[in-house]
């Protein structure tokens, strides 16, 4: 593999458009499409496109964005300006940027942490302020900082001594979000009330093993991995997604911040050591979150094993169990188990390659080829003195990248939270990250789902709850982002066909249910149910839920669940839709919301022109 590069484009999208334009000008579109169609494996598809890029001179260069103390000082000065203007959230982000660009724990680094502690004091984040002060005092800090930091420390300690941190609602919320039924012995993140089955029409899917009530927790799943969105780089731990304010940088790149030394070391061990050299390229070429998920999945799956031969063996074993009762499972002691922490469960997710268009395969193969070359430039795929092993590794990585580029858009899940808007209402959604969830990926879609997913803020944990009553034998239906309450049938079906490659025949589509705007009231609703509905949907109740009032959410959650259970028989109707929305708002509050200040995202250059 030749690793020389000459990329006449700025982004991966520009690369694709440039290749298509060049092939069109050369009259080779049909020839390339025909050749690509003859390739019957992922590695052959990727390497074919790789050779095409090499022939055209369109292989990428490996970008860099090195640490620079001058850049660090520049961002610290911008932080100081924002702090003087009482723009605390912006100042905090600039100090984090300054830390990212510091070459080591130098005087510039110490001043950035010290100044950040002042921001935390102004934000009344006293524990966070004390942590930064402690960090500075554990270094060889400039003597000029001592008196002001000691005074700030005393002020924080005095404030904390007066605080009484009690929240009686937390125990109730914890109980609501706890899975009450035993966990399944094979599908470890799932309730025993669920059962995984297979059919030719539906593929692997999940049905109810018992009757399920509204509000029941059915799945609590940790992801195989997560990928933080670029908009959240300065707010969130790049590894565990903690919203802890005291973030500290990767010492190798200018993109990853971590909430602790433990997270930094774990990320480095599990994937970041291999990812770090290509971070600047991933950002600069504007790869999508799905591309990034594919890359990190490939890297993490390699880091889990001592050598390439173990990696090959795990993949061979995983492929051998596809279409068997142990599809995606690994044997632990004498039991077969399915769990996201095992790469096998992610490796065997459906690629749908047989139903993809040739243009789609071409686009994804091109992305995989570009990623493959970036990894080659970073010396990831090199076995010194072992050419045959190197060739085998290249083919494996090519296959692996394309596999996960195909599975990511249809199997991975977004991680989000409600964020406060300028009116003090928690109605807007903030996208934080994406994650790989093996069990949740088994759920099929409905435009009128009977479950809903929520992620706990500050973690990657995903919880699945019933939002409609589910009888034994019924299928568990998630929603893939196209809900009958928000889009009409034709729009939903077209989008689902384009992204997920299937024709939706859920009840909402077959019966053409109305959108929320056009929904009508239920007919012949019993008087007592109507009265309870009016109480739960009272304007004052809804107003408090919109402002994130935890006490109101706790008080009305169970009554809303009970109402939904009764109103489901009248679906579709306005009352059911509004009760479900109120219930979802309660769940959003329970899982954590983001204050308005964190919507003030800096417009910073990921690769600054300095």
C-alpha positions in Angstrom: 0.0 0.0 0.0 1.5 3.3 -1.1 1.0 5.9 1.6 1.9 9.0 -0.4 -0.9 11.6 -0.6 -2.2 14.5 -2.6 -5.7 15.6 -1.6 -7.2 18.4 -3.8 -10.3 18.7 -1.6 -11.1 20.0 1.9 -13.9 17.6 3.0 -15.0 14.0 2.5 -18.1 15.3 0.7 -15.9 17.3 -1.7 -13.8 14.2 -2.3 -16.9 12.2 -3.3 -18.1 15.0 -5.6 -14.7 15.4 -7.2 -14.4 11.7 -7.9 -17.9 11.6 -9.5 -17.1 14.7 -11.6 -13.8 13.2 -12.8 -15.3 9.8 -13.7 -18.1 11.6 -15.5 -15.6 13.7 -17.5 -13.6 10.5 -18.3 -16.8 8.6 -19.3 -16.0 5.9 -16.7 -19.0 6.0 -14.4 -20.7 3.0 -15.9 -17.4 1.1 -16.1 -16.6 1.7 -12.4 -20.1 0.9 -11.3 -20.1 -2.4 -13.2 -16.7 -3.3 -11.8 -17.8 -2.5 -8.3 -20.9 -4.6 -8.6 -18.7 -7.6 -9.3 -17.0 -7.3 -5.9 -18.5 -9.7 -3.5 -16.7 -8.8 -0.3 -16.3 -5.6 1.7 -12.5 -5.5 1.5 -12.5 -6.0 -2.3 -14.9 -3.1 -2.6 -12.9 -0.8 -0.5 -9.5 -1.7 -2.0 -11.0 -1.2 -5.5 -12.0 2.3 -4.6 -8.7 2.8 -2.9 -6.8 2.0 -6.1 -9.2 4.3 -8.0 -8.4 7.2 -5.6 -4.7 6.4 -6.0 -4.9 6.4 -9.8 -6.8 9.7 -9.8 -4.3 11.3 -7.3 -7.1 11.8 -4.7 -5.7 10.0 -1.7 -5.9 12.3 1.4 -3.1 13.9 3.4 -2.8 13.4 7.1 -3.7 16.7 8.8 -2.2 18.0 12.0 -3.2 20.5 14.5 -0.3 20.6 16.9 -0.3 21.9 20.4 1.0 25.5 20.6 1.5 27.6 23.7 0.9 30.8 21.6 -2.5 29.5 20.6 -3.1 28.5 24.2 -2.3 32.0 25.4 -4.5 33.5 22.7 -7.5 31.5 23.9 -6.8 32.3 27.5 -6.8 36.0 26.7 -10.2 35.6 25.0 -11.4 33.8 28.1 -10.2 36.7 30.3 -12.1 39.1 28.1 -15.3 37.1 28.4 -14.9 36.8 32.1 -14.5 40.6 32.4 -17.8 40.9 30.5 -19.5 38.3 32.8 -19.8 35.9 29.9 -19.0 32.9 32.2 -19.9 30.0 29.9 -17.9 31.4 27.0 -15.0 32.1 29.3 -15.1 28.5 30.6 -15.0 27.2 27.0 -12.0 29.4 26.1 -10.1 28.2 29.1 -10.8 24.6 28.1 -9.5 25.5 24.6 -6.4 27.0 26.1 -5.8 23.7 28.0 -6.2 21.7 24.8 -3.4 23.7 23.1 -1.0 23.8 26.0 2.1 21.7 25.1 2.4 20.4 28.7 1.5 21.3 32.3 3.4 24.6 31.9 2.8 28.0 33.3 0.2 28.6 30.5 -1.6 25.5 31.6 -1.6 26.5 35.3 -2.9 30.0 34.5 -5.8 28.5 32.4 -6.9 26.2 35.3 -6.5 29.1 37.8 -8.6 31.4 35.7 -11.2 28.7 35.1 -11.5 28.4 38.9 -12.5 32.1 39.0 -15.3 31.4 36.5 -16.6 28.5 38.6 -16.7 30.7 41.6 -18.8 33.3 39.7 -21.1 30.5 38.5 -21.4 29.4 42.2 -19.9 26.0 41.3 -17.9 25.9 44.5 -16.8 22.3 44.4 -15.6 22.6 40.9 -13.7 25.8 41.9 -12.0 24.0 44.7 -11.0 21.1 42.5 -9.2 23.5 40.1 -7.5 25.3 43.0 -6.4 21.9 44.4 -5.0 21.0 40.9 -2.9 24.3 40.8 -1.6 23.8 44.3 -0.4 20.3 43.4 1.9 21.9 40.7 4.9 24.2 40.8 2.6 27.2 40.4 3.6 30.9 40.1 3.8 32.5 43.5 1.7 35.4 42.3 -1.4 33.1 42.2 -1.1 31.9 45.8 -2.9 34.7 47.8 -5.9 35.1 45.3 -6.4 31.3 45.2 -6.3 30.9 49.0 -8.9 33.7 49.3 -11.1 32.1 46.6 -10.7 28.7 48.4 -11.9 30.2 51.7 -14.9 31.8 50.0 -15.9 28.5 48.4 -15.5 26.6 51.7 -17.7 29.1 53.5 -20.4 28.9 50.8 -20.4 25.1 50.9 -20.7 25.0 54.7 -24.0 26.8 54.4 -25.4 24.6 51.6 -27.9 21.8 52.5 -28.0 19.4 49.6 -31.2 17.4 49.9 -33.6 16.3 47.2 -36.4 14.0 48.3 -37.4 13.4 44.7 -34.1 11.7 43.7 -35.0 8.4 45.5 -38.5 8.4 43.8 -36.9 9.0 40.4 -34.3 6.3 40.9 -37.2 3.9 41.7 -39.1 4.9 38.6 -36.1 4.3 36.4 -35.2 0.9 38.0 -36.0 -2.3 36.1 -38.3 -4.2 38.4 -38.4 -7.6 36.6 -35.4 -9.9 36.6 -32.9 -9.5 33.7 -32.8 -12.0 30.9 -30.1 -14.7 31.4 -28.9 -14.4 27.8 -29.6 -10.9 26.7 -28.1 -9.3 29.8 -29.3 -5.7 29.4 -32.9 -6.8 28.8 -35.8 -7.6 31.1 -36.9 -11.2 31.2 -40.3 -9.8 30.0 -38.7 -9.5 26.5 -37.8 -12.3 24.1 -35.6 -12.1 20.9 -37.0 -14.0 18.0 -36.3 -14.3 14.3 -38.4 -14.4 11.1 -37.5 -14.0 7.4 -39.8 -10.9 7.1 -38.8 -9.1 10.3 -35.2 -10.4 10.9 -34.1 -10.5 14.5 -36.7 -8.6 16.6 -38.1 -8.5 20.1 -41.5 -9.5 21.4 -43.2 -9.3 24.8 -42.8 -12.5 26.9 -45.4 -11.2 29.3 -48.0 -8.4 29.5 -46.2 -5.0 30.0 -47.6 -1.9 31.6 -47.0 1.7 30.6 -43.9 3.1 32.3 -42.1 -0.2 32.9 -38.4 -0.2 32.4 -37.5 -2.9 29.8 -33.9 -2.3 28.9 -30.9 -0.6 30.5 -28.0 -0.8 28.2 -24.4 0.5 28.3 -23.0 1.1 24.8 -20.0 -0.6 23.3 -18.7 2.9 22.7 -19.8 6.4 22.2 -18.6 9.3 19.9 -19.0 12.8 21.1 -20.4 15.4 18.6 -18.0 18.2 17.7 -20.3 20.8 19.2 -19.9 19.1 22.6 -16.1 18.8 22.6 -15.7 21.6 25.2 -18.6 20.6 27.4 -18.3 16.9 27.9 -15.9 14.1 28.7 -14.8 12.6 25.4 -14.9 9.1 26.9 -17.7 8.6 29.5 -19.8 11.7 28.5 -19.7 13.1 32.0 -20.9 16.7 32.3 -18.4 17.4 35.0 -17.1 21.0 34.5 -13.4 20.2 35.4 -12.2 18.8 32.2 -8.5 18.0 31.4 -7.0 17.5 27.9 -5.5 14.7 26.0 -1.7 15.5 26.0 -1.4 14.2 22.4 -4.2 16.0 20.4 -6.2 19.2 20.6 -9.6 17.7 20.6 -10.3 15.4 23.5 -11.1 16.6 27.1 -11.6 14.2 30.0 -13.3 14.4 33.4 -10.5 12.4 35.1 -7.1 10.8 34.7 -8.9 7.5 34.8 -11.1 8.3 31.8 -8.1 9.7 29.9 -6.1 6.5 30.5 -9.0 4.2 29.7 -9.8 6.0 26.5 -6.1 5.9 25.5 -5.9 2.2 26.2 -9.2 1.2 24.5 -9.0 3.3 21.3 -7.6 6.8 21.5 -3.9 5.8 21.2 -4.8 4.7 17.6 -7.3 7.5 17.0 -5.2 10.4 18.3 -3.0 10.7 15.2 -6.0 11.0 12.9 -8.2 13.3 15.0 -7.2 16.4 13.1 -8.0 14.7 9.8 -11.4 13.5 11.1 -12.3 17.1 12.1 -10.8 18.8 9.1 -12.3 16.5 6.5 -15.6 16.9 8.2 -16.4 13.2 8.6 -19.9 12.5 9.9 -20.6 11.1 13.3 -21.5 7.8 11.6 -18.1 7.7 9.9 -16.4 8.4 13.3 -18.4 5.6 14.9 -17.2 3.2 12.3 -13.6 4.3 12.8 -13.7 4.1 16.5 -15.5 0.7 16.5 -12.8 -0.7 14.2 -10.0 0.7 16.4 -11.6 -0.4 19.7 -12.1 -3.9 18.5 -8.4 -4.1 17.7 -7.3 -2.7 21.0 -9.3 -5.4 22.9 -6.9 -8.2 21.8 -3.2 -8.8 22.1 -2.5 -9.3 18.4 -4.1 -9.4 15.0 -4.5 -13.1 15.0 -6.9 -12.9 18.0 -8.9 -10.2 16.2 -9.2 -12.4 13.1 -10.3 -15.4 15.2 -13.0 -13.4 17.0 -14.5 -12.1 13.8 -14.5 -15.6 12.2 -16.3 -17.1 15.2 -18.8 -14.2 15.2 -19.6 -14.7 11.5 -20.0 -18.5 12.0 -22.9 -17.9 14.5 -24.9 -15.6 12.2 -28.4 -17.0 11.6 -28.1 -19.4 14.5 -29.7 -19.1 18.0 -26.4 -17.6 19.2 -26.2 -14.8 16.7 -24.1 -12.1 18.1 -23.4 -14.0 21.4 -20.2 -15.0 23.1 -19.7 -18.0 25.4 -19.0 -17.0 29.0 -18.3 -20.1 31.2 -21.0 -22.5 30.0 -23.5 -19.8 28.8 -24.0 -17.9 25.6 -24.6 -14.2 26.3 -25.4 -11.1 24.2 -24.1 -7.8 25.5 -22.9 -4.6 24.1 -19.6 -4.7 25.8 -18.7 -7.7 23.6 -17.5 -6.7 20.1 -19.2 -9.8 18.6 -22.7 -8.3 19.2 -21.7 -5.2 17.2 -19.8 -7.0 14.5 -22.8 -9.1 13.6 -25.3 -6.2 13.2 -27.0 -6.2 9.7 -25.2 -4.3 7.0 -28.1 -4.6 4.4 -25.5 -4.7 1.7 -27.7 -6.9 -0.5 -30.4 -4.2 -0.8 -28.1 -1.2 -1.1 -27.9 0.7 -4.4 -24.5 0.7 -6.2 -24.2 4.5 -5.6 -24.7 4.0 -1.9 -22.0 1.2 -1.8 -19.7 3.4 -3.9 -20.1 6.4 -1.5 -19.5 4.3 1.6 -16.6 2.4 0.1 -15.0 5.7 -0.8 -15.3 6.9 2.8 -13.8 3.6 4.0 -11.0 3.9 1.6 -10.1 7.4 2.8 -10.2 6.3 6.4 -8.0 3.3 5.5 -5.4 5.6 4.0 -5.4 7.9 7.0 -4.8 4.9 9.2 -2.0 3.7 6.9 -0.4 7.1 7.1 -0.6 7.0 10.9 1.2 3.6 10.7 -1.7 1.8 12.3 -1.7 -1.1 9.7 2.0 -1.9 9.6 3.6 -5.2 10.7 7.4 -4.6 10.3 9.0 -7.5 8.3 5.7 -9.4 7.9 4.3 -8.4 4.5 1.7 -11.3 4.3 0.4 -10.3 7.8 0.3 -6.6 6.7 -1.7 -7.5 3.6 -4.1 -9.6 5.7 -4.5 -6.7 8.2 -5.2 -4.2 5.4 -8.0 -6.5 4.0 -9.4 -7.0 7.5 -9.4 -3.2 8.3 -10.9 -2.4 4.9 -13.7 -4.9 5.6 -14.2 -3.7 9.1 -14.5 0.0 8.2 -17.0 -0.6 5.5 -19.0 -3.0 7.7 -19.4 -0.4 10.4 -20.0 2.5 7.9 -23.0 0.4 6.7 -24.3 -0.6 10.1 -23.9 2.7 11.9 -26.7 4.7 10.2 -29.3 2.0 10.8 -28.1 0.5 14.1 -26.5 3.2 16.2 -28.4 5.5 18.5 -28.2 9.2 19.2 -27.6 10.4 22.8 -29.4 13.7 23.6 -31.0 15.7 26.4 -33.5 18.5 26.7 -31.8 22.0 26.9 -33.2 25.2 28.3 -34.1 27.9 25.8 -34.1 31.7 26.3 -37.6 31.5 27.8 -36.6 29.1 30.5 -38.4 26.1 28.9 -36.8 22.7 28.4 -38.4 22.0 25.0 -35.4 22.0 22.6 -33.2 18.9 22.1 -29.4 19.0 22.5 -27.6 16.2 20.6 -24.6 15.1 22.6 -23.2 11.9 21.1 -23.9 8.7 19.3 -23.4 5.2 20.7 -23.4 1.5 19.7 -26.2 -0.4 21.5 -26.4 -4.1 20.5 -29.7 -5.0 22.1 -31.6 -1.7 21.2 -30.5 -2.3 17.6 -32.6 -5.4 17.5 -35.9 -3.4 17.8 -37.9 -2.8 14.7 -39.6 0.5 13.8 -43.1 1.8 14.1 -44.4 5.3 13.5 -46.6 4.7 16.6 -44.0 3.1 18.9 -44.9 1.3 22.1 -41.5 2.1 23.8 -39.3 5.2 24.1 -35.6 5.6 24.7 -33.8 8.0 27.1 -30.2 8.4 27.9 -29.1 9.5 31.3 -27.3 12.8 31.1 -23.6 12.5 31.8 -23.4 8.9 30.8 -23.9 6.7 27.8 -26.5 4.5 29.6 -29.7 4.1 27.6 -33.1 3.2 29.2 -36.1 1.8 27.3 -39.5 2.2 28.8 -43.0 1.2 27.6 -45.1 4.1 26.5 -48.1 2.0 25.5 -49.6 -1.1 27.1 -48.0 -4.2 25.4 -49.7 -7.6 25.5 -47.8 -10.9 25.6 -46.7 -11.9 22.1 -46.8 -8.3 20.7 -43.7 -6.9 19.0 -41.7 -4.2 20.8 -41.5 -1.2 18.4 -39.1 1.6 18.7 -39.2 4.8 16.6 -36.4 5.6 14.2 -37.1 9.3 14.1 -40.2 9.4 11.9 -43.3 9.7 14.1 -46.9 9.9 12.9 -47.5 12.9 15.2 -44.8 15.0 13.4 -44.8 13.9 9.8 -47.4 12.7 7.3 -47.4 9.1 6.0 -45.8 9.8 2.6 -42.9 11.8 4.2 -42.3 9.1 6.8 -42.3 6.3 4.3 -40.0 8.0 1.9 -37.5 8.9 4.6 -37.6 5.4 6.1 -37.1 3.8 2.6 -34.1 6.1 1.9 -32.3 5.6 5.2 -33.4 2.2 6.4 -34.2 0.4 3.2 -37.7 -0.9 4.1 -41.4 0.0 3.4 -43.2 0.8 6.6 -46.4 -1.0 7.2 -47.0 -0.1 10.8 -50.6 0.6 12.0 -50.1 4.3 11.8 -49.1 4.0 8.2 -51.7 1.4 7.2 -54.5 3.4 8.8 -52.9 6.8 7.9 -53.1 8.2 11.4 -53.2 12.0 11.6 -50.4 14.2 12.8 -50.7 15.8 16.2 -51.9 19.1 14.7 -54.8 17.2 13.1 -55.6 14.8 15.9 -59.2 14.9 17.2 -60.6 14.1 20.7 -61.6 10.6 21.6 -65.2 9.8 21.1 -67.3 8.4 24.0 -64.5 8.9 26.6 -65.8 7.9 30.0 -66.4 11.0 32.3 -64.0 9.9 35.0 -61.2 9.4 32.5 -61.9 12.7 30.9 -61.7 14.4 34.3 -58.4 12.7 35.1 -57.1 13.7 31.7 -58.0 17.3 32.3 -56.2 17.3 35.7 -53.0 15.8 34.2 -53.0 18.1 31.2 -53.9 21.2 33.2 -52.1 24.3 31.8 -50.3 24.9 35.0 -49.0 21.3 35.1 -47.8 21.5 31.5 -46.2 24.9 32.1 -44.2 23.5 35.1 -43.1 20.4 33.1 -41.9 22.7 30.3 -39.7 24.5 32.9 -38.2 21.3 34.1 -39.9 21.2 37.4 -38.8 17.9 39.0 -41.5 17.8 41.7 -44.3 18.1 39.2 -42.8 15.4 37.0 -42.6 13.0 40.0 -46.2 13.8 41.0 -47.8 13.3 37.6 -45.7 10.5 36.1 -47.7 7.5 37.4 -51.1 9.1 36.8 -50.0 9.8 33.2 -48.9 6.2 32.8 -52.3 4.9 34.1 -54.2 7.3 31.8 -52.1 6.2 28.7 -53.0 2.6 29.5 -56.7 3.4 29.3 -56.5 5.9 26.4 -54.6 3.5 24.2 -57.9 1.8 23.3 -59.0 5.1 21.8 -55.9 5.6 19.6 -55.4 7.7 17.6 -56.7 10.7 19.6 -55.6 14.0 20.9 -55.8 13.0 24.6 -53.5 10.0 24.2 -51.0 12.0 22.2 -50.9 14.8 24.7 -50.6 12.4 27.7 -47.7 10.6 26.0 -45.9 13.9 25.3 -46.4 14.9 29.0 -45.0 11.5 30.1 -42.0 12.0 27.8 -41.4 15.4 29.3 -41.3 13.8 32.8 -38.8 11.2 31.5 -36.6 14.0 30.0 -36.6 15.7 33.4 -35.8 12.4 35.2 -32.8 11.7 32.9 -31.3 15.2 33.3 -31.6 18.5 31.5 -29.0 21.0 30.3 -29.1 24.7 31.4 -29.4 27.6 29.0 -25.8 28.6 29.5 -24.6 25.5 27.7 -26.4 26.5 24.6 -23.9 29.3 24.1 -21.5 27.3 22.0 -18.3 29.0 20.9 -17.8 29.4 17.1 -14.2 28.2 17.3 -12.0 26.9 14.5 -11.1 23.2 15.2 -8.0 23.8 13.1 -7.2 27.5 13.7 -5.4 29.6 11.2 -2.5 30.8 13.4 
